Amino acid sequence: MKGLLLALLLPVTAAAAPSGSGERLPSRDRGPLPADRAPAVAGQFYPADPAELSRAVDTYLSQAKAPDRLPGPLMALVVPHAGYEYSAPVAAFGYKAVSGPYDTVVVIGAGHRSRVEAAGLYARGAFLTPLGRVPVDEALAARLMKGSPDLFQDRPDAHQGEHSIEVQLPFLIRRLKAGWKLLPVVMNTDDPRVCARAGEALAAALKGRKALIVASSDLSHYPPAATAEKVDRATLKALERLDPEFFWLANRVMMDRGERGLDTTWCGESAVLAAMAAAKALGADRAVLLRYAHSGSAPAGDDRRVVGYAAAAMVRSGKPASAEPLLDEAQKKSLLALARRTVAEGAEGRRPEARLSDDPALNLPAAVFVTLKERGQLRGCIGTTEPRATLRDAVASAAWSAAFQDHRFPPVAKGEVDGLHLEVSMLSPARPVPDAGKVIPGKHGVILSQDGRSGLFLPQVWEQIPDKDGFLSELCAQKAGLPRSCWKDPRTRIAVFTVAAFDEEKGGAPR
């Protein structure tokens, strides 16, 4: 996974390296290891002296504000794992939301030192800390390895020297006191499907237990502070939906932008994805951000090269976060203004510039169409059916393409721009339907495809063609270049979607 940097090449101290992240290295030769894992970063990432460590953790907790009220029971926690002077003030906000009691705490950490194909367990013994011995939940580890041997394996070598789990233990010890066991898991797979399967298997094993899941991950590495804040706020907003696929996509879209210094968006992405899948399987339906900061705000930090940190709670609220971006009037006006400005600049020979918005909602992935009309007649309409860019960039790109690349019309001339009427349509994910009988007039946009040809009508087209047969026939002929009756052909694939549309003038007749 891009963004796990080579932290193993040099000694790491909490003051010198705010992230402590490293690229995955090849698996080491596995030799005999003691049953109990000794601390690896005590005295570097956090104090080694027990009294000093207790005071430090208690101070961080006392300075963190407890959430007024979570919207439901806590199922999982996301916390950072850097040196304490950088990330502990943020982590404390997460642990302030923890009350217990718990039988088992599952800590899923980023694996920085050894490649792990799925989920690497420390299956026996205990984790030793300056504050005491934390026993491993050996029975749970054995159950997971027996039930899902392709996912969960005993990998003590992957835990040696790894800090992502270790740094969480002093907080858990001080917050939960005693009586709980640890299931330590490291992950660094690139495959979100593996994360989903591991999370679901974990949830099945935890049912009936009093358990807390902790995902240990930092956020962006190592852009300037201004970039980190925009990237992190966007991916955290994606996290709120508790939709692993959308969260994964948001990270890919951000990385594809090539922002200067951005090596990764979440260095423990696989841990978060697995925790999300497990929490959802146990009833969680949304995530709540508790705290965000970056290393540049620490006394020893540098705004020119930062790491992001967040604490978030995955909860069972009974009110899932919306799967669609809910834009307010100001956001809609901003996007319409962007679309118009893009067309105006394009008419003068300038291409739209991709950039991050100051508004996190506009940096989320989105599939968008932009429609241009002139004196009530269609003048251009282009977009994408799948989210490939941020909402802001998707609108700018679609507006430019609708004005200058719609093959049905000549490019928009400079003198035409003021007379255009613009509309933006944000598309839901398309889903296949077995036949045209499942198409709902007035509600669904439709995509038809057969033999490499395809066509799309937005739902707004029902205003001009309200009859279903006529709508689908025109779609076949006009947009897909297929026979008018192709929608009746069993070889034709049909998919439907909905849109959230807004335009420059209420009462307009967009298409």
DRENDO-405617 format. One line per 8 residues: their letters; for each residue x, y, z negated of C-alpha. Coordinates in pm, 1 decimal, always signed. Each point is the difference from the previous one (the first is absolute). Layout:
% DRENDO-405617
a> X/Y/Z; ...
END
This chain:
% DRENDO-405617
mkglllal> +0.0/+0.0/+0.0; +142.6/+333.0/+101.1; +93.8/+214.5/-292.4; +155.6/-243.6/-244.9; +345.4/+156.9/-17.6; +334.5/-149.7/-92.5; +3.9/+79.7/-369.0; +222.3/-297.8/-67.6
llpvtaaa> +309.9/+137.7/+164.5; +80.8/+244.4/-280.2; -56.6/+4.9/-374.6; -335.4/+161.7/-79.9; -74.9/+232.7/-289.0; -328.8/+164.4/-82.7; +152.7/+344.5/+41.0; +168.3/-73.0/+331.3
apsgsger> -276.8/-183.1/+184.2; -362.3/+100.5/-54.3; -138.9/-296.2/+190.2; +220.7/-297.4/-65.3; -138.4/-151.6/+319.8; +201.2/-215.2/+235.0; -41.6/-179.2/+331.0; -72.3/-363.6/-14.2
lpsrdrgp> +317.0/-199.5/+8.0; +35.9/-363.7/+107.4; -89.0/-250.1/-268.5; +289.9/-77.1/-229.9; +121.1/-351.5/-68.6; -217.0/-133.2/-276.0; +202.3/-122.9/-291.6; -102.0/-106.5/-347.7
lpadrapa> -158.4/+283.2/-199.4; -83.7/+29.5/-370.7; -363.4/-40.1/-95.8; -15.0/+351.5/-143.0; +75.1/+293.0/+227.3; +228.1/+257.8/-159.1; -57.6/+373.1/+57.4; +170.5/+121.8/+318.0
vagqfypa> -44.3/+378.0/-11.8; -16.2/+80.5/-371.9; +226.2/+294.6/-61.3; -36.7/+108.4/+363.2; -368.6/+37.6/+82.6; -106.7/+28.7/-363.8; +166.4/+8.6/-345.1; +156.5/-325.2/-119.2
dpaelsra> -27.8/+87.2/-368.7; -331.7/-134.7/-135.2; -74.5/+299.2/-224.3; +88.0/+250.0/+271.6; -205.8/-190.6/+256.8; -303.8/-16.9/-230.6; +21.3/+373.5/-65.7; +35.4/+76.6/+370.4
vdtylsqa> -297.1/-212.9/+104.5; -216.7/+131.2/-282.9; +90.9/+357.6/+94.9; -90.7/-57.7/+364.6; -331.3/-152.5/-108.0; -77.2/+281.5/-243.3; +63.7/+259.9/+270.7; -221.0/-173.5/+254.8
kapdrlpg> -367.3/+84.0/+5.4; -238.8/-291.4/-24.4; -262.5/-2.0/+276.0; -320.6/+157.5/-126.2; -194.4/-300.2/+117.3; +74.4/-254.7/+267.1; -304.3/-69.8/+221.0; +10.6/-366.7/-96.1
plmalvvp> +206.4/-274.5/-163.8; +370.5/-0.5/+83.3; +94.0/-294.6/+221.9; +346.2/+96.1/+122.5; +255.5/+274.0/-39.6; +249.9/+157.1/+239.4; +308.9/+148.0/-165.1; +348.6/+107.6/+116.1
hagyeysa> +324.6/-177.3/-81.9; +287.3/+249.3/+17.7; +235.2/+118.1/-272.0; -202.7/+127.1/-293.8; +107.9/+363.3/+24.6; -153.8/+6.2/+346.7; -306.0/-226.2/-6.8; -89.7/-71.9/-362.4
pvaafgyk> -204.4/+320.4/-46.7; -222.5/-120.9/+285.6; -7.4/-364.3/-108.9; -114.7/+111.8/-344.9; -323.1/+136.6/+149.4; -71.0/-347.2/+133.0; +76.6/-178.0/-324.4; -207.0/+252.5/-192.9
avsgpydt> -301.1/-154.6/+177.3; +88.9/-348.2/-131.3; -152.5/-118.1/-324.8; -29.6/-379.4/+16.7; +1.3/-246.2/-159.0; +130.9/-223.5/+276.7; +104.5/-361.8/+8.4; +210.9/+45.9/+311.9
vvvigagh> +156.8/+296.9/+175.2; +93.8/-65.0/+361.5; +273.0/+236.5/+115.5; +54.6/-8.9/+376.7; +320.8/+180.4/+82.5; +186.5/+96.3/+312.2; +275.4/-249.4/+75.0; +307.9/+210.0/+71.7
rsrveaag> +270.3/-266.5/-23.5; -106.8/-320.0/+173.4; -235.6/-70.4/+283.8; -317.5/-168.7/-119.6; -224.7/-158.1/+260.2; -316.8/+45.1/-204.7; -1.9/+27.9/-381.1; +301.1/-84.4/-214.0
lyargafl> -72.2/-97.2/-360.6; +215.4/-13.8/-306.7; -184.4/-308.2/-115.0; +162.6/-99.1/-328.5; +145.6/+148.9/-311.8; -28.2/+368.5/-77.6; +112.9/+350.6/+88.8; +229.5/+140.2/-266.1
tplgrvpv> -22.5/+372.9/-73.0; +153.8/+231.7/-259.4; -344.5/-1.9/-163.8; -34.5/-376.7/-14.9; -69.1/-315.5/+195.9; -294.5/-12.8/+241.1; -100.5/-361.9/+69.6; -92.3/-108.0/+350.5
dealaarl> -345.8/-146.3/+51.6; +140.7/-334.0/+109.9; -339.9/-169.8/+29.3; -129.1/+265.7/+240.0; +320.9/-8.5/+202.1; -23.1/-379.8/+29.0; -363.8/+19.9/+106.8; +80.1/+250.5/+275.8
mkgspdlf> +296.2/-200.5/+129.5; -205.2/-318.6/+5.3; -308.6/+156.7/+157.8; +178.9/+220.3/+255.3; +352.1/-134.2/+48.0; +39.5/+184.7/+329.6; -61.6/+330.9/-179.0; +134.9/-31.8/-353.5
qdrpdahq> +346.7/-140.5/-57.8; +234.7/-6.6/-295.7; +262.8/+257.3/+98.0; +202.1/+98.1/-307.9; +282.6/+113.5/+230.1; -224.8/+272.8/+144.6; -53.3/+137.3/-352.2; +367.1/+22.7/-94.5
gehsievq> +104.1/+365.8/-2.4; -347.0/+108.4/+116.7; -129.4/+306.9/-182.6; -357.2/+41.7/+129.3; -154.6/-231.4/-260.9; +249.3/+57.7/-277.4; -63.4/+374.2/-29.1; -371.5/-61.7/-62.3
lpflirrl> +50.5/-222.2/-303.2; +89.2/+263.6/-263.1; -322.2/+186.6/+84.0; -204.2/-319.4/-19.6; +161.8/-101.8/-327.7; -69.0/+338.2/-162.1; -350.4/+23.7/+142.9; -123.9/-355.7/-54.5
kagwkllp> +203.3/-88.7/-310.6; -7.7/-383.5/+0.3; -182.3/-316.9/+102.8; +27.0/+19.2/+376.7; +205.8/-194.0/+252.6; +161.8/+118.4/+320.6; -36.7/-130.3/+353.6; +292.6/+161.4/+188.0
vvmntddp> -33.0/+7.7/+380.0; +224.3/+160.7/+260.7; -111.6/+59.4/+357.4; +144.4/+162.2/+309.3; -177.8/-165.7/+290.6; -85.9/+202.5/+309.4; -314.6/-203.1/+64.1; -317.8/+153.9/-148.0
rvcarage> -182.6/-328.9/+53.1; +240.5/-172.1/-237.5; -59.0/+276.0/-255.7; -375.4/-46.7/+32.3; +23.1/-376.8/-46.1; +231.8/+34.7/-298.8; -231.4/+254.2/-161.3; -306.9/-214.8/+53.3
alaaalkg> +174.4/-310.4/-139.7; +112.5/+202.0/-300.2; -354.3/+125.4/-61.0; -136.7/-355.4/+11.6; +254.3/-107.8/-260.9; -80.0/+297.3/-224.1; -376.6/-40.9/-9.5; -116.7/-48.7/-355.3
rkalivas> +318.5/+144.2/-146.3; +57.5/+334.8/-163.9; +258.4/+119.3/+247.4; +151.5/+321.3/+127.3; +170.8/+30.6/+337.7; +281.1/+253.2/+36.9; +144.0/+93.6/+340.0; +346.1/+152.6/-33.3
sdlshypp> +78.7/+234.4/+288.2; +147.1/+339.7/+75.4; -129.6/+202.7/+292.8; +186.3/+186.9/+275.2; +380.5/-20.6/+31.4; +188.5/+251.4/+73.4; -160.6/+292.7/+184.0; +7.2/+364.0/-107.6
aataekvd> -247.1/+78.6/-278.5; -249.6/+176.3/+228.8; -18.8/-301.5/+230.4; -20.2/-246.4/-289.4; -298.6/+178.8/-148.8; -193.1/-14.2/+327.4; +87.6/-362.1/+72.7; -61.3/-118.7/-356.0
ratlkale> -328.9/+184.0/-42.2; -126.2/-157.5/+323.1; +97.6/-357.6/-86.0; -138.7/+44.2/-351.6; -327.1/+113.6/+152.2; +5.6/-314.9/+211.6; +58.9/-202.6/-318.0; -319.6/+142.7/-150.0
rldpeffw> -210.7/-200.8/+244.8; +145.4/-325.4/-131.0; +5.5/-126.5/+357.4; +327.9/-188.8/+54.1; -21.8/+20.4/+379.1; -58.1/+374.7/-4.2; +276.4/+55.4/-255.9; +240.9/-204.2/+212.4
lanrvmmd> -101.6/+195.5/+311.2; +45.8/+335.5/-176.2; +356.0/-97.2/-83.6; +72.7/-110.5/+357.0; -141.2/+322.7/+145.1; +216.7/+206.0/-233.8; +315.1/-195.9/+80.0; -66.2/+21.3/+374.2
rgergldt> +15.0/+377.6/-22.3; +375.9/-8.3/-57.6; +1.3/+270.5/-267.1; +351.6/+108.9/-92.2; +142.8/-196.1/-291.2; -305.6/-224.7/-39.8; +137.1/-352.6/-40.0; -315.2/-153.2/-147.9
twcgesav> -339.7/+105.5/-128.7; -36.8/-262.0/-279.3; +307.4/-200.4/-91.5; -223.7/-257.0/-173.9; -268.2/-6.4/+268.3; -35.1/-379.1/-7.8; -43.4/+8.7/-379.0; -273.1/+261.7/+32.8
laamaaak> -174.3/-190.9/+279.3; -1.2/-321.0/-203.6; -122.1/+180.3/-311.0; -271.5/+167.5/+204.5; -119.1/-331.5/+143.9; -3.8/-158.0/-345.6; -178.5/+294.9/-160.5; -265.5/+2.7/+273.6
algadrav> -57.4/-372.6/-39.7; -52.7/+61.4/-372.7; -254.3/+275.3/+64.7; +198.8/+322.2/+37.5; -146.5/+237.2/+257.1; +203.6/+320.6/-14.2; +329.0/+147.1/-117.3; +36.8/+314.2/-209.7
llryahsg> +313.9/+213.6/+9.1; +122.0/+74.4/-351.5; +320.9/+190.2/+73.0; +232.7/+90.8/+286.5; +346.0/+156.5/+2.6; +332.1/-39.3/+177.8; +361.7/-11.9/-107.5; +58.6/+359.0/+107.1
sapagddr> -200.9/+115.7/-300.5; +233.5/-177.3/-245.8; +280.1/+202.8/-163.7; +263.6/-185.6/+201.7; -212.5/-13.9/+316.0; +73.5/+144.4/+342.2; -288.2/+131.9/+212.7; +195.0/-72.6/+316.8
rvvgyaaa> -18.4/-376.9/-47.0; -270.3/-140.7/-225.0; -184.4/-314.4/-100.0; -372.6/+3.8/-72.5; -162.6/-149.8/-309.7; -364.0/-67.0/-82.3; -213.5/-163.0/-265.3; -338.5/-128.8/+114.8
amvrsgkp> -272.6/-221.9/-142.3; -198.4/-256.7/+197.8; -340.3/-22.7/-162.7; -338.5/-171.3/+29.1; -231.0/+300.4/+27.0; -304.8/-129.6/+185.5; +42.9/+299.0/+233.1; +253.7/-91.6/+268.0
asaeplld> +192.6/+280.3/+164.3; -131.7/+90.3/+344.3; +154.1/-194.1/+286.0; -32.3/+308.0/+220.6; +163.8/+340.6/-44.8; -255.9/+239.1/-145.9; +93.4/+343.6/+129.0; -131.5/+325.4/-138.7
eaqkksll> -95.6/+295.3/+219.5; +340.4/+164.0/-38.0; +177.8/-314.0/+117.1; -232.0/-35.1/+298.8; +53.4/+363.8/+98.6; +374.2/-49.5/-33.0; -3.8/-295.9/+238.0; -223.5/+175.9/+250.9
alarrtva> +228.2/+302.5/-9.8; +297.6/-230.0/+56.1; -173.8/-159.7/+299.8; -80.9/+338.7/+154.7; +351.2/+133.0/-64.0; +145.9/-312.7/+158.8; -209.0/+46.7/+315.5; +86.0/+371.2/+19.7
egaegrrp> +370.9/-67.6/-39.0; -20.0/-288.1/+245.1; -148.6/+229.9/+262.3; +319.2/+204.7/-37.6; +217.6/-306.0/+50.0; +72.1/-95.7/-360.8; -43.5/-347.3/-145.8; -139.4/-55.4/-351.3
earlsddp> +257.2/-38.6/-276.9; -44.8/-285.1/-245.2; +32.6/+115.7/-358.5; -112.9/-93.0/-347.5; -291.3/+191.3/-145.5; -5.1/+156.3/-344.5; -333.4/-180.1/-46.7; +50.0/-371.4/-85.0
alnlpaav> -333.8/-96.0/+155.7; +121.5/+123.4/+338.2; +310.2/-218.2/-25.7; -196.8/-325.3/-23.3; -20.2/-231.1/+303.6; -299.7/+62.2/+221.9; -146.4/-97.1/+335.9; -131.7/+315.2/+165.8
fvtlkerg> -166.8/+120.4/+318.8; -15.6/+364.8/+100.7; -275.5/+108.6/+238.3; +6.1/+318.6/+208.5; -314.4/+146.7/+154.4; -38.9/+298.1/+232.1; -343.2/+161.3/+41.5; -157.9/-313.8/-143.1
qlrgcigt> +180.8/-237.7/+235.2; +272.5/-248.2/-86.4; +347.7/+142.1/+73.1; +217.5/-268.8/-158.4; -7.7/-271.5/-265.8; +295.3/-211.4/-111.1; +108.7/-172.6/-317.8; +102.9/-329.6/-153.9
tepratlr> -206.8/-284.2/-138.9; +265.9/-97.9/-253.2; +183.6/+225.2/-245.0; +354.0/+54.2/+126.7; +76.3/+339.7/-152.7; -104.1/+230.1/-280.6; -338.6/+167.3/+31.4; +166.3/+335.6/+62.4
davasaaw> +228.4/-131.4/+274.1; -272.4/-217.4/+152.1; -225.1/+303.5/+44.4; +277.8/+204.7/+160.2; +96.8/-283.0/+233.5; -358.8/-78.6/+100.6; -80.5/+366.5/+60.6; +301.1/+39.6/+229.3
saafqdhr> -77.9/-321.4/+186.9; -369.7/+86.6/+41.2; +93.8/+336.4/+146.8; +284.7/-105.8/+226.9; -2.0/-377.1/+51.6; -363.7/-102.2/+49.2; +20.9/-136.8/+356.0; -364.5/+89.2/+63.0
fppvakge> +70.9/+373.4/-10.8; +268.6/+246.0/+107.9; +220.6/+132.2/-282.8; -157.2/+282.3/-200.3; +114.2/+339.1/+127.8; +94.9/+287.5/-229.9; -309.1/+196.4/+96.2; -229.9/-287.7/-98.9
vdglhlev> +112.8/-38.7/-359.6; -227.4/+262.6/-156.6; -306.1/-155.6/+164.2; +60.7/-349.1/-135.3; -199.0/-164.2/-276.3; +198.9/-249.7/-210.1; -106.7/-298.4/-206.0; +201.8/-244.4/-210.4
smlsparp> -118.9/-357.1/-58.6; +168.4/-221.5/-260.7; -58.0/-367.9/+72.7; -61.6/-279.9/-244.0; +185.6/-326.7/+68.8; -160.1/-180.9/+294.3; -153.5/-337.6/-77.8; -99.0/-264.7/+253.0
vpdagkvi> -363.1/-101.5/+41.5; -122.2/-318.4/+168.2; -224.2/+172.6/+254.7; -174.3/+322.9/+91.4; -289.5/-83.4/-228.7; +213.2/+115.8/-291.9; +58.2/+344.9/+152.3; -209.9/+262.4/-181.3
pgkhgvil> -101.9/+295.1/+223.4; +75.9/+340.2/-145.4; +242.5/-144.1/-255.4; +265.0/-207.7/+169.4; +275.8/+95.8/+235.1; +78.7/-292.1/+227.5; +315.9/-146.7/+152.5; -38.5/-250.0/+285.9
sqdgrsgl> +291.1/-201.4/+137.6; +45.1/-276.4/+257.0; +293.2/-121.8/+210.0; +232.2/+280.9/-107.0; -255.5/+276.3/+61.1; -168.3/+189.7/-281.0; -217.4/+302.0/-63.3; -131.6/+196.0/-297.6
flpqvweq> -298.9/+221.0/-67.4; -21.3/+204.5/-317.6; -332.3/-13.4/-190.2; -72.3/+355.2/+119.7; -65.3/-137.4/+349.4; -332.0/-141.7/-126.3; -128.2/+360.5/+6.1; +36.5/-2.4/+379.4
ipdkdgfl> -81.2/-370.1/+58.6; -238.0/-116.5/-276.1; -99.0/-322.9/+177.6; +226.0/-289.0/-105.2; +1.2/-168.7/+341.0; +87.7/+326.6/+169.6; +263.9/+84.5/-261.9; +177.0/-333.3/+34.5
selcaqka> -32.0/-8.1/+378.9; +155.5/+346.0/+32.4; +277.9/-104.0/-237.3; +75.5/-303.8/+216.7; +7.3/+192.1/+325.5; +117.2/+348.0/-97.2; +261.5/-73.4/-263.7; +107.1/-364.6/+43.5
glprscwk> -18.0/-19.4/+379.7; -196.2/-323.8/-25.0; -336.8/-105.2/+145.1; -290.8/+180.8/-164.1; -129.7/-324.7/-146.3; +333.5/-99.6/-154.7; -139.0/+49.7/-350.8; -220.1/-304.8/+59.6
dprtriav> +298.4/-216.5/+102.0; +107.3/-233.0/-285.8; +362.0/+60.1/+100.0; -31.6/+368.7/-89.8; +123.9/+87.6/-347.6; -210.4/+256.6/-183.8; +110.7/+198.4/-304.2; -182.2/+274.0/-187.3
ftvaafde> +108.4/+289.1/-220.3; -141.9/+311.6/-160.9; +134.0/+353.9/-5.5; +13.3/+298.5/-228.3; -28.8/+288.6/+245.9; +17.4/+376.7/-43.3; +13.1/+282.5/+252.5; +48.4/+372.7/+29.0
ekggapr> -369.8/+82.0/+20.9; -282.0/-165.9/-186.0; -264.1/-121.2/+237.4; +247.0/-52.0/+280.8; -40.8/-290.6/+238.0; +331.1/-186.2/-31.8; +74.2/-312.4/+193.7
END
